[in-house]
Amino acid sequence: MEMESKIRAFAGVFILASLLLAHFYSPLWLYFTAFVGVNLLQSSFTGFCPLEIILRKLETKK
């Protein structure tokens, strides 16, 4: 799986999980959803993605 696909999959899981948590537990979880969205937006402009750095470091430890 390519890095871009992994990042999109993680973002989708994080967003869906935070929406479920907001629905069942607390609306404050929507801040996490916003955080993921802001990171996706800024990475589209800057090319900097913190998750990509983390995933690359995890792949090199194998």
N, CA, C and O atoms as CSV, one atom per row, in Angstrom:
chain,resi,resn,atom,element,x,y,z
A,1,MET,N,N,0.851,-1.176,0.000
A,1,MET,CA,C,0.000,0.000,0.000
A,1,MET,C,C,0.899,1.242,0.000
A,1,MET,O,O,1.858,1.325,0.768
A,2,GLU,N,N,0.584,2.181,-0.852
A,2,GLU,CA,C,1.380,3.404,-0.938
A,2,GLU,C,C,1.138,4.310,0.263
A,2,GLU,O,O,0.111,4.212,0.934
A,3,MET,N,N,2.103,5.197,0.524
A,3,MET,CA,C,2.024,6.073,1.682
A,3,MET,C,C,0.775,6.959,1.643
A,3,MET,O,O,0.108,7.137,2.662
A,4,GLU,N,N,0.462,7.507,0.484
A,4,GLU,CA,C,-0.708,8.382,0.366
A,4,GLU,C,C,-2.004,7.635,0.697
A,4,GLU,O,O,-2.902,8.193,1.328
A,5,SER,N,N,-2.095,6.390,0.276
A,5,SER,CA,C,-3.278,5.587,0.585
A,5,SER,C,C,-3.368,5.292,2.076
A,5,SER,O,O,-4.458,5.299,2.648
A,6,LYS,N,N,-2.225,5.033,2.708
A,6,LYS,CA,C,-2.213,4.786,4.153
A,6,LYS,C,C,-2.678,6.021,4.913
A,6,LYS,O,O,-3.452,5.915,5.865
A,7,ILE,N,N,-2.209,7.186,4.496
A,7,ILE,CA,C,-2.587,8.433,5.166
A,7,ILE,C,C,-4.077,8.687,5.017
A,7,ILE,O,O,-4.742,9.067,5.980
A,8,ARG,N,N,-4.602,8.483,3.827
A,8,ARG,CA,C,-6.040,8.667,3.607
A,8,ARG,C,C,-6.856,7.686,4.435
A,8,ARG,O,O,-7.899,8.051,4.979
A,9,ALA,N,N,-6.391,6.443,4.535
A,9,ALA,CA,C,-7.101,5.443,5.328
A,9,ALA,C,C,-7.100,5.830,6.809
A,9,ALA,O,O,-8.137,5.760,7.468
A,10,PHE,N,N,-5.934,6.239,7.337
A,10,PHE,CA,C,-5.859,6.680,8.728
A,10,PHE,C,C,-6.782,7.865,8.976
A,10,PHE,O,O,-7.511,7.890,9.968
A,11,ALA,N,N,-6.753,8.839,8.084
A,11,ALA,CA,C,-7.591,10.026,8.252
A,11,ALA,C,C,-9.067,9.641,8.261
A,11,ALA,O,O,-9.836,10.144,9.081
A,12,GLY,N,N,-9.460,8.761,7.364
A,12,GLY,CA,C,-10.849,8.321,7.323
A,12,GLY,C,C,-11.271,7.603,8.588
A,12,GLY,O,O,-12.363,7.838,9.105
A,13,VAL,N,N,-10.411,6.727,9.091
A,13,VAL,CA,C,-10.715,6.007,10.322
A,13,VAL,C,C,-10.804,6.971,11.498
A,13,VAL,O,O,-11.716,6.870,12.318
A,14,PHE,N,N,-9.854,7.912,11.584
A,14,PHE,CA,C,-9.868,8.886,12.684
A,14,PHE,C,C,-11.132,9.739,12.653
A,14,PHE,O,O,-11.749,9.975,13.691
A,15,ILE,N,N,-11.513,10.193,11.482
A,15,ILE,CA,C,-12.703,11.037,11.362
A,15,ILE,C,C,-13.960,10.257,11.725
A,15,ILE,O,O,-14.796,10.754,12.480
A,16,LEU,N,N,-14.104,9.052,11.204
A,16,LEU,CA,C,-15.288,8.253,11.524
A,16,LEU,C,C,-15.337,7.882,13.004
A,16,LEU,O,O,-16.401,7.911,13.622
A,17,ALA,N,N,-14.188,7.535,13.566
A,17,ALA,CA,C,-14.146,7.188,14.989
A,17,ALA,C,C,-14.513,8.389,15.857
A,17,ALA,O,O,-15.262,8.256,16.825
A,18,SER,N,N,-13.988,9.557,15.509
A,18,SER,CA,C,-14.298,10.734,16.321
A,18,SER,C,C,-15.764,11.147,16.179
A,18,SER,O,O,-16.355,11.654,17.132
A,19,LEU,N,N,-16.349,10.940,15.015
A,19,LEU,CA,C,-17.778,11.226,14.860
A,19,LEU,C,C,-18.633,10.275,15.696
A,19,LEU,O,O,-19.623,10.689,16.298
A,20,LEU,N,N,-18.250,9.009,15.729
A,20,LEU,CA,C,-18.971,8.057,16.583
A,20,LEU,C,C,-18.809,8.413,18.056
A,20,LEU,O,O,-19.779,8.363,18.812
A,21,LEU,N,N,-17.605,8.768,18.470
A,21,LEU,CA,C,-17.369,9.161,19.856
A,21,LEU,C,C,-18.162,10.421,20.215
A,21,LEU,O,O,-18.685,10.536,21.323
A,22,ALA,N,N,-18.245,11.358,19.276
A,22,ALA,CA,C,-19.006,12.588,19.520
A,22,ALA,C,C,-20.494,12.280,19.653
A,22,ALA,O,O,-21.189,12.887,20.467
A,23,HIS,N,N,-20.970,11.352,18.865
A,23,HIS,CA,C,-22.397,11.010,18.919
A,23,HIS,C,C,-22.757,10.282,20.205
A,23,HIS,O,O,-23.778,10.583,20.823
A,24,PHE,N,N,-21.922,9.323,20.615
A,24,PHE,CA,C,-22.262,8.472,21.752
A,24,PHE,C,C,-21.729,8.963,23.097
A,24,PHE,O,O,-22.282,8.603,24.136
A,25,TYR,N,N,-20.663,9.780,23.107
A,25,TYR,CA,C,-20.056,10.162,24.383
A,25,TYR,C,C,-20.079,11.657,24.659
A,25,TYR,O,O,-20.674,12.108,25.638
A,26,SER,N,N,-19.427,12.421,23.792
A,26,SER,CA,C,-19.327,13.858,24.061
A,26,SER,C,C,-19.090,14.610,22.753
A,26,SER,O,O,-18.284,14.179,21.929
A,27,PRO,N,N,-19.785,15.726,22.557
A,27,PRO,CA,C,-19.566,16.529,21.355
A,27,PRO,C,C,-18.170,17.149,21.303
A,27,PRO,O,O,-17.761,17.662,20.262
A,28,LEU,N,N,-17.445,17.105,22.406
A,28,LEU,CA,C,-16.084,17.643,22.402
A,28,LEU,C,C,-15.151,16.854,21.474
A,28,LEU,O,O,-14.102,17.356,21.070
A,29,TRP,N,N,-15.537,15.628,21.144
A,29,TRP,CA,C,-14.737,14.839,20.202
A,29,TRP,C,C,-14.719,15.464,18.806
A,29,TRP,O,O,-13.874,15.107,17.985
A,30,LEU,N,N,-15.627,16.379,18.530
A,30,LEU,CA,C,-15.624,17.050,17.221
A,30,LEU,C,C,-14.391,17.925,17.042
A,30,LEU,O,O,-14.014,18.241,15.914
A,31,TYR,N,N,-13.759,18.318,18.142
A,31,TYR,CA,C,-12.493,19.042,18.030
A,31,TYR,C,C,-11.416,18.161,17.413
A,31,TYR,O,O,-10.572,18.643,16.658
A,32,PHE,N,N,-11.445,16.892,17.727
A,32,PHE,CA,C,-10.489,15.965,17.114
A,32,PHE,C,C,-10.750,15.839,15.617
A,32,PHE,O,O,-9.814,15.785,14.820
A,33,THR,N,N,-12.021,15.795,15.243
A,33,THR,CA,C,-12.381,15.755,13.825
A,33,THR,C,C,-11.852,16.996,13.117
A,33,THR,O,O,-11.301,16.903,12.020
A,34,ALA,N,N,-12.020,18.150,13.741
A,34,ALA,CA,C,-11.514,19.398,13.163
A,34,ALA,C,C,-9.995,19.375,13.058
A,34,ALA,O,O,-9.436,19.852,12.071
A,35,PHE,N,N,-9.323,18.825,14.067
A,35,PHE,CA,C,-7.863,18.727,14.045
A,35,PHE,C,C,-7.385,17.900,12.855
A,35,PHE,O,O,-6.443,18.290,12.165
A,36,VAL,N,N,-8.027,16.771,12.615
A,36,VAL,CA,C,-7.661,15.928,11.475
A,36,VAL,C,C,-7.898,16.677,10.164
A,36,VAL,O,O,-7.067,16.626,9.258
A,37,GLY,N,N,-9.032,17.371,10.068
A,37,GLY,CA,C,-9.331,18.138,8.856
A,37,GLY,C,C,-8.345,19.253,8.603
A,37,GLY,O,O,-7.937,19.476,7.464
A,38,VAL,N,N,-7.952,19.963,9.661
A,38,VAL,CA,C,-6.968,21.043,9.516
A,38,VAL,C,C,-5.622,20.482,9.074
A,38,VAL,O,O,-4.947,21.076,8.233
A,39,ASN,N,N,-5.231,19.347,9.632
A,39,ASN,CA,C,-3.961,18.734,9.209
A,39,ASN,C,C,-4.007,18.306,7.751
A,39,ASN,O,O,-3.024,18.465,7.028
A,40,LEU,N,N,-5.136,17.764,7.311
A,40,LEU,CA,C,-5.261,17.388,5.900
A,40,LEU,C,C,-5.175,18.615,4.992
A,40,LEU,O,O,-4.528,18.584,3.945
A,41,LEU,N,N,-5.830,19.684,5.405
A,41,LEU,CA,C,-5.808,20.908,4.615
A,41,LEU,C,C,-4.410,21.511,4.548
A,41,LEU,O,O,-3.941,21.860,3.465
A,42,GLN,N,N,-3.743,21.637,5.687
A,42,GLN,CA,C,-2.406,22.238,5.675
A,42,GLN,C,C,-1.422,21.364,4.918
A,42,GLN,O,O,-0.519,21.890,4.267
A,43,SER,N,N,-1.569,20.043,4.981
A,43,SER,CA,C,-0.629,19.184,4.254
A,43,SER,C,C,-0.822,19.280,2.743
A,43,SER,O,O,0.116,19.047,1.981
A,44,SER,N,N,-2.033,19.621,2.309
A,44,SER,CA,C,-2.257,19.792,0.868
A,44,SER,C,C,-1.547,21.036,0.336
A,44,SER,O,O,-1.171,21.086,-0.835
A,45,PHE,N,N,-1.363,22.039,1.198
A,45,PHE,CA,C,-0.669,23.257,0.777
A,45,PHE,C,C,0.837,23.189,1.003
A,45,PHE,O,O,1.611,23.669,0.174
A,46,THR,N,N,1.257,22.596,2.121
A,46,THR,CA,C,2.671,22.633,2.490
A,46,THR,C,C,3.433,21.366,2.130
A,46,THR,O,O,4.654,21.398,1.973
A,47,GLY,N,N,2.722,20.253,1.997
A,47,GLY,CA,C,3.388,18.981,1.751
A,47,GLY,C,C,3.916,18.340,3.025
A,47,GLY,O,O,4.492,17.254,2.970
A,48,PHE,N,N,3.733,18.989,4.171
A,48,PHE,CA,C,4.188,18.462,5.457
A,48,PHE,C,C,3.052,17.698,6.116
A,48,PHE,O,O,1.966,18.238,6.326
A,49,CYS,N,N,3.315,16.421,6.443
A,49,CYS,CA,C,2.298,15.596,7.073
A,49,CYS,C,C,2.928,14.844,8.247
A,49,CYS,O,O,3.765,13.965,8.040
A,50,PRO,N,N,2.532,15.181,9.472
A,50,PRO,CA,C,3.104,14.504,10.638
A,50,PRO,C,C,2.888,12.983,10.617
A,50,PRO,O,O,3.773,12.232,11.028
A,51,LEU,N,N,1.737,12.527,10.150
A,51,LEU,CA,C,1.475,11.089,10.101
A,51,LEU,C,C,2.449,10.389,9.153
A,51,LEU,O,O,2.865,9.262,9.423
A,52,GLU,N,N,2.812,11.031,8.064
A,52,GLU,CA,C,3.762,10.435,7.127
A,52,GLU,C,C,5.109,10.206,7.800
A,52,GLU,O,O,5.739,9.170,7.589
A,53,ILE,N,N,5.548,11.152,8.597
A,53,ILE,CA,C,6.817,11.010,9.320
A,53,ILE,C,C,6.741,9.822,10.276
A,53,ILE,O,O,7.667,9.014,10.353
A,54,ILE,N,N,5.629,9.725,11.002
A,54,ILE,CA,C,5.460,8.626,11.950
A,54,ILE,C,C,5.445,7.279,11.227
A,54,ILE,O,O,6.104,6.335,11.662
A,55,LEU,N,N,4.701,7.187,10.133
A,55,LEU,CA,C,4.616,5.922,9.401
A,55,LEU,C,C,5.957,5.529,8.800
A,55,LEU,O,O,6.302,4.347,8.798
A,56,ARG,N,N,6.716,6.484,8.293
A,56,ARG,CA,C,8.042,6.172,7.735
A,56,ARG,C,C,8.982,5.651,8.817
A,56,ARG,O,O,9.751,4.723,8.568
A,57,LYS,N,N,8.932,6.232,10.010
A,57,LYS,CA,C,9.776,5.766,11.100
A,57,LYS,C,C,9.372,4.361,11.535
A,57,LYS,O,O,10.234,3.542,11.855
A,58,LEU,N,N,8.076,4.074,11.551
A,58,LEU,CA,C,7.620,2.739,11.920
A,58,LEU,C,C,8.020,1.708,10.877
A,58,LEU,O,O,8.312,0.564,11.226
A,59,GLU,N,N,8.038,2.088,9.603
A,59,GLU,CA,C,8.426,1.153,8.539
A,59,GLU,C,C,9.910,0.836,8.587
A,59,GLU,O,O,10.302,-0.285,8.264
A,60,THR,N,N,10.741,1.782,8.978
A,60,THR,CA,C,12.184,1.549,9.005
A,60,THR,C,C,12.600,0.688,10.190
A,60,THR,O,O,13.687,0.111,10.178
A,61,LYS,N,N,11.753,0.591,11.213
A,61,LYS,CA,C,12.069,-0.231,12.386
A,61,LYS,C,C,11.802,-1.705,12.161
A,61,LYS,O,O,12.157,-2.526,13.006
A,62,LYS,N,N,11.191,-2.059,11.057
A,62,LYS,CA,C,10.884,-3.475,10.785
A,62,LYS,C,C,12.127,-4.223,10.375
A,62,LYS,O,O,12.065,-5.422,10.106
